[in-house]
Each structure stands twice: as structure tokens, then as C-alpha cells.
């Protein structure tokens, strides 16, 4: 840790660095908590083999903050590996809970569970209003085409996913003006206190896209973590949409949100396949990846539920 402490001090202008501790979690980043002159901070450093440009995440965080989204403050960021050995991002530490089952079940988060659906709607409305006129070369691929290509590369038959893809093709909504999309807005990627939402984290999948992508992803059954309500297990779609519209997010067509919910379920099923292949191929042997791979059938079942009566 001595080398890392010295490097962090240099990056932060000679600050005194103490209490450096590595945090668990995350497949693409090494994450550390530390203090700089007594201020608690978080540093994420990109792992080898991960091609996503961390500059995108830093840009998204700054744009979101300017739009009024609750996020950690960006303290330092660079794609130059000379300082910390890889691209890095240093942000302020936000206290709170990220574990979904605790947020959904622990007594102390009872008030938060009442408030979160509306708070999520407000946060997303603000995010989608962010000024993206100067972002330059920012990810903006057609997600349906992108994940169709991934499924083709897998080379394994999955009839349920093919059936869902046909429905998605036939019902794909018209493309709206592109906005800043988080790309993985859900429980697990937010910090929550007893009063509710404190910060939106994990911006590594941010891109330009349809704003309804974020609303639909938040409703995917997998991200309810056993909760009975459709919005992250804590609220209704009506609560989410009403809060989003009242916060200036624009008119919402529930059918378009549903399309994105189906897409998100289909997409997560494909991701589960690729995670399993990473393990079984020997590229990254991991019990976690193997366990995620076993969830493909859950998503296939969830697709049938989401498409019931929609044909």
C-alpha cells in the first residue's frame, strides 16, 4: 500500500493520505477507500482487459452533477496510467447502504422504501435533462443491434431469447432525441440512507440513448431482488412515471417503458450467458460468474411473464 499511498498523494497535490483500504466488489475496477487530509474519498482504478474508457464515466458524473442528480463529487480523474498504473477516478465518499436486500428488508430503511420510487423518477428526469451538447465522441450505439450481435456470437440456441427478440423488433419504438442515460440505474447502483436516495453510483455504462431505457431497466424483474413491486421492488410504475413527468422529464408512454423493460430482461439474459462463458471457457474462472450463468433460465421465464398478452 505504500506505493499507492505515495501515488495518491501526488495525484491529489501532496495531500496526506491515510487509512487506505481495498473494497470488495466490481469485476472491472479495483476500488479503494482512503482519507486525504482527513476527507474520506473513493478511488477506482481500471483493471487490465477492460476497454471501457473511464473518461466517459468522469464526464457523465460531472454532467449529472450539473443537472442536479445526487452523485459523488469528482475530485480527480485521468486515463494516463503513469500516476496510478491505470486509468483512475477519485470521488468523494458518500455514506449509506448499497446492498439491495438490506434496503428492501431492514427496518431502518422503511421510510426510504416509501420515497425511493419518486426519488428515482426525479433523479432520472434531471439526468435526462443534462446538457450533452459538448460531450463529443460519447457511446451511442443501437442497443438492440449491439446485443443481437452478442447473442449471435454466443453460438448456443436460446429459443426464448429469439422469440423475445422477434417481439422487440416488431414493436421497437421510434428513436427520440438522444440524452444522457445511466445504463445501469437500479438498486445496487445507488447509495441509500433511511430518508432515501443519497447518490447514484457506477456510471461506467453511461451513454447517449433513449431516456426510457433507464426507466425500463429499473423495472426489470431481476432488479426487484424479490420485492413484489415493479419499480426496484419498492414502488409502482405509476409512481415512477408521475414523479419523472412532474420533475420535467417529459411525457412518458407506458408502452415504451414496457418495451425497454422487455429489452432489459432480454439483455440481462444475454449478459448472464456471456458471464457463464467467461467462466466455462477458462478466461475468468469465478464462482460468481458461474452462478450468474445459471440465471439465464430465470430471465427466459421473466420474458414470458413480461410478454404475456402482448403478442
Beta strands, then each sheet from edge to edge (+ up, - down):
strand 1: 17-23
strand 2: 29-36
strand 3: 39-46
strand 4: 74-78
strand 5: 88-92
strand 6: 179-181
strand 7: 190-193
strand 8: 196-200
strand 9: 207-209
sheet 1: 1+ 2- 3+ 5- 4+
sheet 2: 6+ 9-
sheet 3: 7+ 8-
end
